[in-house]
Amino acid sequence: MDRCLVTRDLPGPALDRLRAAHQVELWAHRAPPPRAELERAVASVAGLLCTLTERVDDELLAAAPGLRAISNYAVGTDNVDVAAATARGIGVGNTPDVLTDSTADLAVALMLGIARRLTEGERLVRAGEWVTWEPDFMLGRDLYGATVGIVGFGRIGRAVARRLEGFDCRVLVAGNGDADGLATALAEADFVSLHCPLTTETRGLIGEPELRAMRPSAYLVNTARGPIVDQGALEVALREGWIAGAALDVTDPEPLPADDPLLGPPNLLVVPHVGSATHRTREAMAELAVSNLLAGLAGERMPHCVNPEIYD
């Protein structure tokens, strides 16, 4: 029986399977474990089940000499130094596929929400500022028949495109590293939706030049990772009207401080990283994460491993 650290309580019964096989230390708090606490806790564990809020870098790995398996409760692994783990022969698992549909649903919801000014309207009603029905009151824009640029055409990007077929949208695709496709999407799209992974190449991918290249009537939607967008440039773009608005599920940092300048412009819709936040999806993610960790600790191939070369 090995010792495992789980950095957050998970929905559903998946952790019961882990407890049945191994000794589990659970950080049962809403906030992530402080760095010093995390380093202390990993010093004596063989398995780590972490979330995207924990930075699993070379320094942390060095503090965990007995670590044999890392299971990341996310599809992205930008919080884990996969190369450093691979060099130590440690498998790194993730949770792909199961969150695709939930995140795609949210991306479309954000498009509709920002274009139809749902949060603005809701605030007006609650503030008692809805006076009467008026022909030119709270005018928004249509998603139906719009041109949507999808930046990053992996599982989630393709799922968004399938949903947009029902809205009779024209879809423009920019794959990873496709500079020409990105330029076309920025210039022609009514909505630019980001679905690329966070890498060295995509960090700051959408900055001032890209925002200025968008149409003044266009919207930016980000359900990928916050650092893909230069938030300083986005705040200026929203305030000065380079674009019509933005809808974000992810920010940099997370959580976004209440006094962050980005929250000033009214043409922003922002939600707290809830792309995968449905009961079904989060429980399925937990099952995958536990299955990855159990396999890794048993010396078996993880069902979803991002560094399979460790098995060669």
C-alpha positions as CSV (number, residue, x, y, z in Angstrom):
1,M,0.0,0.0,0.0
2,D,1.5,3.3,-1.1
3,R,1.0,6.8,0.3
4,C,-0.8,9.3,-2.0
5,L,-1.4,13.0,-1.9
6,V,-4.7,14.3,-3.3
7,T,-4.6,18.1,-3.4
8,R,-8.4,18.7,-3.5
9,D,-11.5,16.7,-2.7
10,L,-13.2,15.4,-5.8
11,P,-16.8,14.9,-6.8
12,G,-18.3,11.4,-6.9
13,P,-17.0,8.2,-5.4
14,A,-13.7,7.9,-7.3
15,L,-11.5,8.6,-4.3
16,D,-13.1,5.6,-2.5
17,R,-11.3,3.4,-5.1
18,L,-8.0,5.0,-4.3
19,R,-8.5,4.7,-0.5
20,A,-9.3,1.0,-0.9
21,A,-5.9,0.4,-2.5
22,H,-3.6,3.0,-0.9
23,Q,-3.1,5.4,2.0
24,V,-4.6,8.8,1.0
25,E,-3.7,12.2,2.4
26,L,-6.3,14.7,1.3
27,W,-5.9,18.5,1.3
28,A,-9.6,19.1,2.1
29,H,-9.7,22.9,1.8
30,R,-11.2,25.2,-0.9
31,A,-7.9,27.0,-1.5
32,P,-5.0,25.1,-2.9
33,P,-2.2,24.0,-0.6
34,P,0.5,26.6,0.0
35,R,3.7,25.9,-1.7
36,A,5.6,25.1,1.5
37,E,2.8,22.7,2.6
38,L,2.8,21.0,-0.8
39,E,6.6,20.5,-0.7
40,R,6.3,19.0,2.8
41,A,3.4,16.7,1.8
42,V,5.0,15.3,-1.4
43,A,8.2,14.4,0.4
44,S,6.8,11.0,1.5
45,V,4.4,10.1,-1.2
46,A,4.5,7.7,-4.2
47,G,1.5,9.1,-5.9
48,L,0.2,12.7,-6.5
49,L,-3.3,13.5,-7.7
50,C,-3.2,17.3,-8.4
51,T,-5.3,20.0,-10.0
52,L,-4.3,22.7,-12.4
53,T,-3.8,25.1,-9.5
54,E,-0.7,23.2,-8.3
55,R,2.6,23.9,-9.9
56,V,4.5,20.6,-10.3
57,D,7.9,21.8,-11.4
58,D,11.4,20.4,-11.1
59,E,11.8,21.8,-7.7
60,L,8.7,20.1,-6.3
61,L,9.8,16.8,-8.0
62,A,13.2,17.1,-6.4
63,A,11.4,17.3,-3.0
64,A,9.5,14.0,-3.7
65,P,12.2,11.3,-4.1
66,G,9.7,8.5,-3.9
67,L,7.2,9.9,-6.4
68,R,6.3,7.4,-9.1
69,A,3.0,8.6,-10.6
70,I,1.4,12.0,-11.2
71,S,-2.3,12.3,-12.1
72,N,-3.4,15.7,-13.2
73,Y,-7.1,16.5,-12.8
74,A,-7.3,18.4,-16.0
75,V,-6.9,17.8,-19.7
76,G,-4.1,20.4,-19.9
77,T,-0.8,19.8,-18.3
78,D,0.8,23.3,-18.4
79,N,1.0,23.2,-14.6
80,V,3.3,20.2,-14.7
81,D,6.9,20.1,-15.9
82,V,6.3,17.0,-18.0
83,A,9.9,16.9,-19.3
84,A,11.3,16.9,-15.7
85,A,8.9,14.1,-14.7
86,T,9.9,12.1,-17.8
87,A,13.6,12.5,-16.9
88,R,12.8,10.9,-13.5
89,G,10.7,8.1,-15.1
90,I,7.5,9.4,-13.6
91,G,4.3,8.9,-15.6
92,V,2.0,11.9,-15.9
93,G,-1.7,11.3,-16.6
94,N,-4.5,13.7,-17.6
95,T,-8.2,13.6,-18.2
96,P,-9.0,14.1,-21.9
97,D,-12.3,13.5,-23.8
98,V,-14.7,13.6,-20.8
99,L,-14.7,17.4,-20.5
100,T,-14.9,18.1,-24.3
101,D,-18.7,18.5,-24.5
102,S,-19.2,20.5,-21.3
103,T,-16.4,23.0,-22.3
104,A,-17.8,23.3,-25.9
105,D,-21.3,24.0,-24.5
106,L,-19.9,26.7,-22.3
107,A,-18.0,28.3,-25.3
108,V,-21.2,28.6,-27.2
109,A,-23.0,29.9,-24.1
110,L,-20.3,32.6,-23.7
111,M,-20.8,33.6,-27.4
112,L,-24.5,34.0,-26.8
113,G,-24.1,35.6,-23.4
114,I,-21.7,38.4,-24.5
115,A,-23.4,39.0,-27.9
116,R,-26.9,39.3,-26.4
117,R,-25.6,41.3,-23.4
118,L,-27.1,38.9,-20.9
119,T,-25.1,40.0,-17.8
120,E,-25.7,43.6,-18.6
121,G,-29.5,43.0,-18.9
122,E,-29.6,40.9,-15.7
123,R,-27.8,43.7,-13.8
124,L,-30.2,46.3,-15.1
125,V,-33.2,44.3,-13.9
126,R,-31.8,43.7,-10.4
127,A,-30.9,47.3,-10.1
128,G,-34.4,48.4,-10.9
129,E,-33.3,50.2,-14.1
130,W,-35.5,48.4,-16.5
131,V,-38.1,51.1,-17.2
132,T,-40.0,49.8,-20.2
133,W,-39.7,47.9,-23.5
134,E,-38.0,50.0,-26.1
135,P,-37.2,49.2,-29.8
136,D,-33.6,50.2,-29.5
137,F,-33.0,49.0,-25.9
138,M,-30.2,46.5,-25.2
139,L,-29.5,45.7,-28.8
140,G,-27.0,42.9,-29.3
141,R,-25.8,40.8,-32.2
142,D,-26.7,37.4,-33.6
143,L,-24.7,34.2,-33.3
144,Y,-27.0,32.6,-36.0
145,G,-25.4,33.1,-39.4
146,A,-22.2,34.6,-37.9
147,T,-18.6,33.9,-38.9
148,V,-16.7,32.2,-36.1
149,G,-13.0,31.8,-36.0
150,I,-11.8,28.7,-34.0
151,V,-8.2,29.0,-32.9
152,G,-7.0,25.5,-32.0
153,F,-8.9,22.6,-33.6
154,G,-8.5,19.8,-31.2
155,R,-11.3,17.9,-29.5
156,I,-12.9,20.9,-28.0
157,G,-12.5,23.1,-31.0
158,R,-14.1,20.5,-33.2
159,A,-16.9,20.0,-30.7
160,V,-17.6,23.8,-30.8
161,A,-17.7,23.7,-34.7
162,R,-20.3,20.9,-34.6
163,R,-22.5,22.9,-32.3
164,L,-22.2,26.0,-34.6
165,E,-23.6,24.0,-37.5
166,G,-27.0,24.3,-35.8
167,F,-26.5,28.1,-35.8
168,D,-25.7,28.1,-39.6
169,C,-22.4,29.7,-38.8
170,R,-19.4,30.0,-41.2
171,V,-16.5,28.5,-39.3
172,L,-12.9,29.5,-39.9
173,V,-10.2,27.3,-38.5
174,A,-6.7,28.2,-37.3
175,G,-4.8,25.1,-36.1
176,N,-1.8,25.4,-33.8
177,G,1.0,27.4,-35.4
178,D,-1.2,28.3,-38.4
179,A,-0.3,32.0,-38.7
180,D,-2.3,32.5,-42.0
181,G,-5.4,30.8,-40.5
182,L,-5.2,33.0,-37.4
183,A,-4.8,36.2,-39.5
184,T,-7.9,35.2,-41.5
185,A,-9.9,34.4,-38.4
186,L,-9.0,37.7,-36.8
187,A,-9.8,39.8,-39.8
188,E,-13.1,38.1,-40.8
189,A,-14.7,36.6,-37.8
190,D,-17.6,37.9,-35.7
191,F,-16.5,35.7,-32.9
192,V,-12.9,34.4,-32.2
193,S,-13.0,31.4,-29.9
194,L,-9.7,30.1,-28.3
195,H,-9.2,26.4,-27.9
196,C,-5.4,25.9,-28.1
197,P,-3.3,24.5,-25.4
198,L,-1.0,26.8,-23.4
199,T,2.5,26.4,-24.6
200,T,5.6,28.6,-25.1
201,E,4.3,29.4,-28.6
202,T,0.7,30.2,-27.5
203,R,1.5,32.3,-24.4
204,G,0.5,35.8,-25.3
205,L,-0.9,34.7,-28.7
206,I,-3.6,37.3,-28.6
207,G,-2.0,40.6,-27.9
208,E,-2.4,44.2,-29.1
209,P,-1.7,43.5,-32.8
210,E,-4.2,40.6,-32.9
211,L,-6.9,42.5,-31.0
212,R,-6.4,45.5,-33.4
213,A,-6.7,43.1,-36.3
214,M,-10.2,42.0,-35.2
215,R,-13.3,43.8,-36.4
216,P,-14.8,46.5,-34.1
217,S,-18.0,44.4,-34.0
218,A,-16.3,41.2,-33.1
219,Y,-16.1,39.3,-29.8
220,L,-13.2,37.3,-28.2
221,V,-14.1,34.1,-26.3
222,N,-11.5,32.2,-24.2
223,T,-12.2,28.8,-22.6
224,A,-8.6,27.6,-23.0
225,R,-6.0,29.1,-20.7
226,G,-5.8,32.7,-19.4
227,P,-2.1,33.5,-20.4
228,I,-3.0,32.9,-24.1
229,V,-4.4,36.4,-24.0
230,D,-2.5,39.6,-23.0
231,Q,-5.0,40.9,-20.5
232,G,-3.5,44.3,-20.4
233,A,-4.0,44.7,-24.1
234,L,-7.5,43.2,-23.8
235,E,-8.5,45.7,-21.2
236,V,-7.5,48.6,-23.5
237,A,-9.2,46.9,-26.4
238,L,-12.5,46.7,-24.5
239,R,-12.3,50.2,-23.1
240,E,-11.3,51.9,-26.4
241,G,-13.7,49.8,-28.6
242,W,-11.1,47.9,-30.7
243,I,-13.5,45.0,-30.3
244,A,-17.2,44.8,-29.2
245,G,-16.6,42.6,-26.2
246,A,-15.0,39.5,-24.6
247,A,-16.2,36.5,-22.8
248,L,-13.7,34.6,-20.6
249,D,-13.9,31.4,-18.6
250,V,-10.2,31.6,-17.9
251,T,-8.0,34.5,-16.7
252,D,-4.4,35.2,-15.6
253,P,-4.2,35.0,-12.7
254,E,-6.9,32.8,-11.3
255,P,-8.8,33.9,-9.4
256,L,-8.9,37.4,-10.9
257,P,-8.6,40.0,-8.2
258,A,-11.8,42.1,-7.7
259,D,-9.8,45.3,-8.4
260,D,-8.2,44.1,-11.6
261,P,-8.6,46.7,-14.3
262,L,-9.9,44.1,-16.7
263,L,-13.2,44.1,-14.8
264,G,-13.8,47.8,-15.4
265,P,-15.2,47.7,-19.0
266,P,-18.9,46.7,-19.1
267,N,-18.4,44.8,-22.3
268,L,-16.8,41.8,-20.5
269,L,-18.4,38.6,-19.4
270,V,-16.2,36.6,-17.1
271,V,-17.0,33.3,-15.2
272,P,-14.7,31.4,-12.8
273,H,-13.2,28.7,-14.9
274,V,-16.3,26.5,-15.1
275,G,-15.9,25.0,-18.5
276,S,-16.0,21.4,-17.1
277,A,-18.2,22.2,-14.1
278,T,-21.0,19.8,-14.5
279,H,-21.7,16.9,-12.2
280,R,-21.3,14.3,-14.9
281,T,-18.1,15.8,-16.3
282,R,-16.3,16.5,-13.0
283,E,-17.1,13.0,-11.7
284,A,-15.9,11.4,-14.9
285,M,-12.7,13.4,-14.6
286,A,-12.2,12.1,-11.1
287,E,-12.7,8.5,-12.3
288,L,-10.0,9.0,-15.0
289,A,-7.6,10.7,-12.6
290,V,-7.9,7.9,-10.1
291,S,-7.5,5.2,-12.8
292,N,-4.4,6.9,-14.0
293,L,-2.9,7.0,-10.5
294,L,-3.8,3.4,-9.7
295,A,-2.2,2.2,-12.9
296,G,0.9,4.2,-12.4
297,L,1.4,3.0,-8.8
298,A,0.9,-0.6,-10.0
299,G,3.6,-0.2,-12.6
300,E,1.1,-0.4,-15.4
301,R,0.5,1.9,-18.3
302,M,-1.8,4.8,-17.4
303,P,-5.0,4.9,-19.4
304,H,-4.3,8.5,-20.4
305,C,-0.6,9.3,-20.2
306,V,1.0,12.4,-21.7
307,N,4.6,11.0,-21.6
308,P,4.2,7.4,-22.8
309,E,7.9,7.3,-23.7
310,I,8.6,6.3,-20.1
311,Y,7.1,2.9,-21.0
312,D,9.6,2.3,-23.9
